C-alpha cells in the first residue's frame, strides 16, 4: 500500500455546516488581531453539543471518563450504517433490525430517513445489545436515541461501557446500507463531556 492509499477512495463528509448566529444552540465567533504579528484570530463561544459531536461517559455521570480519557482508537475504525428506511414513524428499533448487519467491534451508524419527533427509537433491548457488540454509536435526527428520557437506556448502557455516542451527523442517506472507514476525532480539551467533530466516511 502506498501513502496515497486514501487518494482514490470516495470520501463523504458527515458533519453539517455550522453558521454562527444561525444555529439553535449558541455559536459565536469573534475576530481579533494578534498583538505580536497582526494576524487574524478568533474567539469561539459554543456549546459542546453542537453540530456533529461525540459524547463521552461524563456527559451522563460527571465522575465517568471525560472526552480526553477515552482511547483515541474509540473514535475511528470499521463502520456500518444500518439502513432502517423500512421502519414506520415512532417504531421501535429492535435487536433483530441490527444483528444481521453488525459485526463485533463495529462503529455503528443508524439511519431511518424519518426526521424529528416521528423518528423511530432505539428500544432498551437494542441499546443493551449494542453495548455488548459495538465500539461506537452514531445517529442523526432520523433516530430517537432514547425510548424514554426517564430510562435513558442508550446513555446508560453505552456510555456506561465507555462506548461514545455521536449525534447530529449529516449525509447518512449517502452511506446507508454501506460499510466504510469512519473517522471523527474529538478535540483534546481536558474535562469536556463532548466535543464537536469533523466526521467522515471513507468508502
Ligand atoms: Zn449531545
Boltz pocket constraint, residues with backbone or C-beta under 6 A from the ligand:
constraints:
  - pocket:
      binder: B
      contacts: [[A, 49], [A, 53], [A, 55], [A, 167], [A, 194]]
      max_distance: 6.0
